[in-house]
C-alpha cells in the first residue's frame, strides 16, 4: 500500500507530522515557563533525559542490519528522515506526552497522543525495519510515568473557594463553609449554612476522585 502512494504524499505526511510535533514541543515549553509550571518543567526535563539514556542503551543492545521500507529522501534539511525523527525522538515525544497528560485538558491530551502515534508511524515507515519504534514508545511511556511518580502531578481537587463559587453559581449563597472532619476517600465533604440558616452537606469531587471511582 505504501509503495502505491506517490513519493510527495509520503513526504508531505511526514513533514506535516514532524513540524506539528516540533511546534507543539516548543509551545509547550514556552507555556510551562510563562505560567511558571516549574514542577511540570522539571518533570518533563527529567523524563527527556532519562528516556534518552535508556533508549540509547537499549538501542545499542538491539542494533542490527536494517532495511528501509519507504524512501522519503525528498524531505530535506532538518526534517530529513535520516535525522528526524530518530528512535530517540520518538522516545522523547512519548515521554513528554506521558508526563504532561495530567496537566492537560482533554483536547490537548488527544492532540499530544495523536502526535505520538503519528511520529511513531513516521519513524516506522521511513526508517529501517526493527523494533526500535516499539522500544522507543515503551521507554518514553515508562520514563514519563516514572517522572510523575517522582515529582508528582497537579492537584486536581477543588479548593474551598472554588466549591463556594460553584454553589454560588447555582444560586446557593453561603455564609459559612468548612471541611467536615470525617473519613471520606472518594470525595471531599463540607458542612455549611446559608443566610436563612439552612444547613448544608456538600460533597466535592475533583478529577482524580472521579477517575478513582
C-alpha positions in Angstrom: 0.0 0.0 0.0 2.8 2.4 0.9 4.6 1.7 -2.4 1.5 2.7 -4.3 1.4 6.1 -2.8 3.3 8.9 -4.6 6.6 10.0 -3.1 5.4 13.5 -2.5 2.4 12.2 -0.5 4.9 10.3 1.8 7.0 13.5 2.1 4.0 15.7 2.9 2.6 13.5 5.6 5.9 13.0 7.3 6.8 16.7 7.1 3.5 17.9 8.5 3.7 15.5 11.4 7.3 16.4 12.2 6.6 20.1 12.1 3.5 19.8 14.2 5.4 17.8 16.8 8.3 20.3 16.9 6.0 23.3 17.2 4.0 21.6 20.0 7.2 20.9 21.9 8.4 24.5 21.9 4.9 25.9 22.5 4.5 23.6 25.5 7.9 24.5 26.8 7.1 28.2 26.5 3.7 27.8 28.1 5.3 26.0 31.1 7.8 28.9 31.6 5.1 31.5 31.0 2.7 30.1 33.6 5.5 29.2 35.9 4.7 25.5 36.0 8.1 24.7 37.4 7.3 21.2 38.7 5.9 20.3 35.2 9.1 21.7 33.6 11.4 19.7 35.9 9.4 16.6 35.4 9.4 17.0 31.6 13.2 17.6 31.5 13.9 14.6 33.8 11.7 12.4 31.6 13.5 13.6 28.5 17.0 12.9 29.9 16.0 9.5 31.3 14.2 8.4 28.2 17.3 9.4 26.1 19.7 7.5 28.3 17.6 4.3 28.5 16.7 4.3 24.8 20.4 4.8 23.7 21.4 1.8 26.0 18.6 -0.4 24.7 19.1 0.5 21.1 22.8 -0.4 21.2 21.8 -3.8 22.5 19.3 -4.3 19.7 21.4 -2.9 16.9 21.3 -4.9 13.6 21.4 -4.6 9.9 18.2 -2.9 8.7 16.3 -2.1 5.5 14.1 0.9 4.8 10.5 0.3 3.8 9.8 3.7 2.2 12.2 6.2 0.8 11.4 9.8 1.7 14.7 11.4 0.7 12.8 14.3 -0.9 12.2 15.7 2.6 15.4 17.7 3.1 17.0 19.8 5.7 16.4 19.3 9.5 13.4 17.2 8.7 15.2 14.6 6.5 14.2 11.1 7.5 17.8 10.2 8.4 17.9 13.0 11.0 14.4 13.3 12.4 12.5 11.5 13.9 15.0 9.1 15.2 14.0 6.4 17.6 15.3 8.7 20.3 13.0 11.4 19.1 10.0 9.1 19.4 11.1 8.1 22.9 11.3 11.8 23.9 8.0 12.8 22.4 6.3 9.8 24.1 7.9 10.7 27.5 6.7 14.3 27.2 3.1 13.2 26.4 3.1 10.8 29.3 4.5 13.3 31.8 2.3 16.2 30.7 -1.0 14.3 30.4 -2.3 15.1 33.9 -1.7 18.8 33.3 -3.5 19.0 30.0 -7.2 19.4 29.1 -8.9 16.6 27.3 -8.5 18.1 23.8 -4.8 18.7 24.4 -4.4 15.2 25.7 -5.8 13.8 22.5 -3.6 16.1 20.4 -0.4 15.0 22.3 -1.1 11.3 22.0 -2.2 11.7 18.3 1.2 13.3 17.6 2.9 10.4 19.5 1.2 7.9 17.3 1.8 9.9 14.1 5.5 10.4 14.9 5.9 6.7 15.7 4.3 5.7 12.4 6.5 8.1 10.5 9.5 6.6 12.2 8.4 3.1 11.5 7.5 3.7 7.8 10.6 5.8 6.9 13.3 4.1 8.8 15.0 0.7 9.0 12.9 -2.4 9.9 13.5 -3.1 13.6 11.8 -3.0 17.0 13.3 0.4 17.9 9.9 2.2 17.4 8.3 -0.2 19.9 11.2 0.1 22.4 11.1 3.9 22.0 7.3 4.0 22.8 7.8 1.8 25.8 10.8 3.7 27.0 9.0 7.1 26.7 5.9 5.9 28.4 7.9 4.3 31.3 10.1 7.3 31.9 7.2 9.8 31.7 5.3 7.8 34.2 8.3 7.5 36.4 8.9 11.2 36.4 5.2 11.7 37.5 5.7 9.3 40.4 9.0 11.0 41.4 7.9 14.7 41.1 4.1 14.4 41.4 1.3 15.8 39.2 -1.0 18.7 39.6 -3.6 18.8 42.4 -6.9 18.3 40.7 -9.2 18.7 43.7 -11.4 21.8 44.1 -10.3 24.4 46.7 -12.7 25.7 49.4 -13.1 28.9 47.4 -13.9 27.0 44.2 -16.5 24.9 45.9 -18.2 28.1 47.3 -18.0 29.7 43.9 -19.6 26.7 42.3 -22.5 26.8 44.8 -23.0 30.5 44.3 -23.1 30.0 40.6 -26.3 27.8 41.0 -27.9 30.1 43.5 -26.7 28.8 46.8 -25.3 31.7 48.8 -23.2 30.6 51.7 -22.4 32.2 55.0 -20.0 29.6 56.1 -18.4 26.5 54.5 -15.8 24.3 56.2 -14.4 20.8 55.6 -16.0 18.0 57.5 -13.6 16.1 59.7 -14.8 12.7 58.6 -13.3 9.7 56.8 -14.0 10.3 53.1 -11.8 8.8 50.4 -13.9 9.2 47.3 -14.7 12.9 47.7 -14.1 16.0 49.9 -17.1 16.6 52.3 -18.1 20.0 53.7 -20.6 21.4 56.2 -22.1 24.8 55.7 -25.1 27.0 56.1 -26.9 29.8 54.1 -28.0 33.2 55.3 -31.5 31.9 56.3 -30.0 29.2 58.5 -30.4 26.3 56.1 -27.7 23.7 56.9 -25.9 22.1 54.0 -23.8 19.0 53.5 -21.7 19.3 50.4 -19.5 16.7 48.6 -17.0 17.9 46.1 -15.4 15.5 43.6 -12.2 16.5 41.7 -10.9 14.9 38.5 -8.7 12.5 40.4 -11.6 11.3 42.6 -13.9 10.8 39.6 -11.2 8.8 37.9 -10.7 6.7 41.0 -14.5 5.9 41.0 
